[in-house]
């Protein structure tokens, strides 16, 4: 996504106006309403921005006004469908004796000025691993299509066009994620409701999980403004509820306390009162989030570099590791290209050489372009000497 600082700053101003129930300031002349609309959609916050525009009484071009209004109506229909379906699925799971827990957006949206402002791509529901097959059967009976190619180590994806996407999770994080150890047996912390089958997270654990989930995205492909807004609303709306001592202890166990503190400070800088200067140490977070969409960026090299940086490594180290991985791909990747390695793993060095030769003769420009891009790779706001 093209990073337009003026557009993103005014977009934050629109969100602040909704949060503090005040009319938004006039749009800067250099900001295009059309670009703002596209940016709002990319952040999954077009409904909230539309509310700010309506309250301020701004006049849009008729064609854009109609397009934004239609988008807003679709988001509302999607919201009502999701709310109804979440209730229906929880009942179906309860009737089947399946312990379950709605997650993420369906819980956090209650903290927004209006719940429909918290747009969601899908519903997320956690069940125990041993109940996945029974839950799968219920989803098919409910008319959902199982999207097998989207299956991961911790969830299955189901769709019912045009508005419903549901992810049934067997764990809160992927098994390969470094934070998985903390959530390997989460059910011991669950808060049980009256029927004993529909569960929820306590707000403290909900906040910790939201930060862990955000860290997972930020350290890979990135995350957008909505994640920071979630942090702000939980901090501001639940300030007298959250047990800060407990939360700090859990974040230390997860190893993401510094990350969480940075996100909280950025959330306050963006949404508390009038936007002020972003401290230098938060510029990297500020820039990376503003130039990403809801689910991050499409630049694979940046995403791979972030995995190393989130572990405390330097950008120089990340580039070196990516270069080595390009020249010496892992066994897992090599056996996809050369299936015979599944049975003859000791031949891996030979096939590295075969791959080098084929790449040099078949795709020399592609390899040169990769290393040129890797050399030029930078992360907006990131300073090598700080890491």
N, C-alpha and C positions, 0 to 999 in steps of 0.2 A: 504494500500500500504506500502511496506517496505521502510523505510526512509533511503536512501543512500546519505549522505551529499556530498561525493565526486562527485557522478554522477550529483546531482542537481546543484552543484556549477559550474561544467563544462558546463552543459546545459545552465545556465545563461550566461556563457562566450560566447557560440555560439550565443545566442540572441543578446548580446551586439555587437558582431562583425558585425551583420547585421544592427543594428540600427546606428552604427557609420561608416559603410561602410569600414571596415578593415578586413583583413584576420584573421581567428580565430587562437588562439594559439594551439600548438599540444595537442592531447589528453593525459591526464595522463595515465600511464601504468595500474593503478589499475581500470580504468574505462573501462567497456565493451561497444563496439558499440551496441551490441544487447540490453543490458540494457538501454542504452541511447535512442535507438529507441522506446522501450516500454514506457519509461518515457515521451518522447516527445509526443507520442500518447495519453498518459493519461492526458497530459496538453493541448491537442488540438492545439499543436504548431509544429507538425512534419514537415509541409511545410517550416516554417521559419528556423528550424534547418537544414533541408535538403539543403536549399539555402546556409547556412553558410558552410556546409561540401563541397558542390560543389565549392564554391568560393575559399576555402582554398586548394582545390585539394587533399583532403584526400582520401585514398584508403580503401574501405570497402571490407569485404569478399564478393565474387560474389553473393552468395545466399542472403545475407542481402542487398546488393546493389540493387538487383532486387526487393526484397520485399519492400524496402523503396521507390524505384522508382515507383512501382505500387501504393503504398499508396499515393504518391505525385500526381500521375496522377488522381487518384480517387478524391482527394481533389480539384484538378483543375476543373474536370468535375462538381463536386458538386458546386463549386463557380460559374461557368458560368450558371448552372441551377438556382441557387438561385437568381443571378442578373437578369436573364431573367424573372423569375417567379415573383419577387418583382415588376418589372415594369408592368407585365401583370395583376397582382392582383390589383395594384393601379389604372390601367386604368379601370378594370372591376368595381371596387368600385366607381370610379368617374362617369362612365357611368350610374351607378345605383343611383347616387346622395347621396352616402354614404361618410360622412366625415371620413378620415382615416389618420393614421400616422405611417410610418415605425419606428421601435425602435431598440435600442441597437446595436448589431453587424453590421447590415446593414448600420448604420450611422458611427460608429467608425472605421470600416475597411478602410475608405478613408484616415485615418491618418497613416496607416502602410506603411512601405517602398514599399510594393506592396499589394494591397487590398486582394489578394488571400491568403496572409499569415495569415490573421485574420480568422481562421476557425470558422465555425458556425454550431451548431447542427440543428438549425431551424431558420426560419424567424419569426419575431414578428411584428404584425401589430395591432395598437390600433384603435378601433371604439367606437362610443358612445353606452352605454348599450341598448338604444332603437333600435339600428341598428343591434344587434347581430343576430337576426333571418334572416334578409335579407342577411347579410354577410354569414351566415350558408348556405343559399340556393345557393349563388354564389359559395361557396367552393365545394359543391356537384356537381353543374353543371360543374365545372372545373375538375371533375374527382377525387376529393380527398375523402378519407375515413375518416369519423368522428370517432375519438377514444374516445368514450364516457367515458370510465373508467378513462381517464386522465383529465377530466373536473374538474376545480377548481372554486373557487369563483370569479376569475378574468380572466379566459381564457378557450378557447376550443382548443383542439389539433386535427390537420388534417394531414394525410399522403398520399403521392403519391410515392410509391416505384419506383426506388431504392434510390433516392437522396433527395426527398423533404419532409420536415416536416415544418408545418406552425402553429403558435399559434396566434389565433385571441383573442385579449384582450379587455375586456370591462372596465378595470381599470388598472392603472400602477402597483399597488401592491395588494396583497390579502386583502380582507376586515378584516381578522383576524390579519393582521400585524399591529404592533403598529404605523407604519409610514403612515398608510392608510389615516389618517385625512388630511395630506398635499396634497394628490393627489386625493381627493374625487371629485374635479371638476377641472381637469387640463386644460380643453379645453380653459379656459379664458386666458391661457398663450401661447397657440399654435401660431406658426408663419404660416400664410397662404400663400400658393403659388398662382401662377397666376390663376389657374382654381378654386381656392377657396375651393377645396375638399381634395387634397393631402396636408397634413400639415407636419411640422417638428418642432422639438424643437430648440430654440435658443441655442447656444453653452453653455451659462451659465447654463440654466436649464437642458441641456443634461448632463453636468458634475455633477450637483447635483443629478439628477436621477440615473446616473451610480453609484455614490457612495452609494445612498440609496439602490439600487438593490444589490450592492456588500455586503453592510452591512447585508441585509436580508439573503444572502447565508452564509456569514461568521459566523453570529450569530446562525446559525442552523447547517447544515451539513458541512459547510466550503466552501472554494473556492480555486482555483488554481492560478498558475503563470499568466495566461492570464489576470485575473482581475487586477493584479498589473501592467502589461504591458499596459493595457488600460489607467490606471491612468497616467502612465509615458508619454505616447504619447499625451494624451490630455493636460497635463501640459507643455510639451516641444513644441509641434506643435502649441498650441494655447496660448502661454504665453503672446502674445501681443493682444489677443482677449478677453480672459476671464476677467470678472469684479470681481476681488477678494473680494471687499467689499460686493457686492451683494451675492456672493457665500458663504462667511463666515456667513452672516446674515441668509441665508436659512439653512445652516448646523446647526446653533445654534437652529433655530426653530425645526428642525428635531431631535435635541439632539444627533447628530453624529459627531460633530466637532472634538473631540479628536480622534475618529476612523479615520476620513478623514485625519487628520494631520499625524497620524501614517502610514497610507497607502502611503501618498505622500512621507514621509521620507524614507520608505522602498523602494519605487519605485526608488527614486534617488540613494539610496545605491546600488541597484541591477544593474541599467542600465546606470547610469551617469558615464562615464569613466571606470577606472579600479575598479574592485570589492574590496571594503575595508572591514574593520571590521564592523559587525552589532552591533549597540549600544545595551547595555543590555536591555533597555526598549522596544526594538523592537524584541527581541529574540522570544517572544511568537508568534508574528505575523509571523516572518520569518519561524519558525519551523512548525507551523500549516499549512501554505500555501504550503511549499515545500513538506510536507509529504501527502498532499491532491492531488486529481486529479482535473480536471476542475470543476466538480460539487461537490467537497468535499470528504468526507470520508464515509465509511460504518459502522463505529462504532457508534451505536445508543446512547450508554451511553455518549460518548464524545459530540455528537451532542446536547443531552439534557442538558448536563452541560453547554455548550456554550450559550444556551439561557438565562441561569441565569447570567453567567459571563458578557455577553454583556449588561445586565441591571445593572451592577455594583455590583452584589452579589459575595460572595466568593465561592471558590470551596467547602469549607466545608458546606456552606449553600446549594449549589447545590446538594451535596450528600445527605444531610438530607432531602431535598424536594423530591428527587427521591426515597429514601427509604420509605417515607410516602406514595407516590403515588403508590408504589408497594404493600404496605400493604392495603391501602385504595384507590383503583382506583376510578376515577371520575364517577359520575352518567352517563355521556355520554358513557364511556367505559363499564361500568357495564351493561347498558341496551342492548348493542350489544351482550354480552354473555348471559344475562338473559332477553329476550324480554318482559317478563311479567312486568318488572319494568317500561315500558312505561306507563302502566295503573295503577301501584301500586308503585309509587316512594317512598312512606313512608316506604316501606319494604327494602330500600337500606341497612341499618345496618344488617338486617337478612341475606341478600345475601352476605355481606362481610364475615360473619361468615361461611356461606356455602362454599364460595370460599376458605377460609383459610383451612377448614377441607379437602376439595377435593384436595387442593394443597399439604398439608402435607402428605396425603396418596398416592396420585397419582404421584406427581412430586417433591419429597423432594430434590433430587439431583439438579434439575434445580433451585430451590429456593436458595439452599445453594450456588450454583455457581454464581448466580446473586449477592448476597450480598458480596461474596468474591471478585468478579470483581469490584463491586462498591467501596469497601474499598481500593482496589489497584489502582483505577483510578487516573491518573495524566495527566496533559497536558504539553507537552514538551515546556519548556521555560517559563511556567507560575509560578509566585511566589506568594504564598498566601499572604505574607505580603504587596504586592503592591496593593492589592485590598481591 
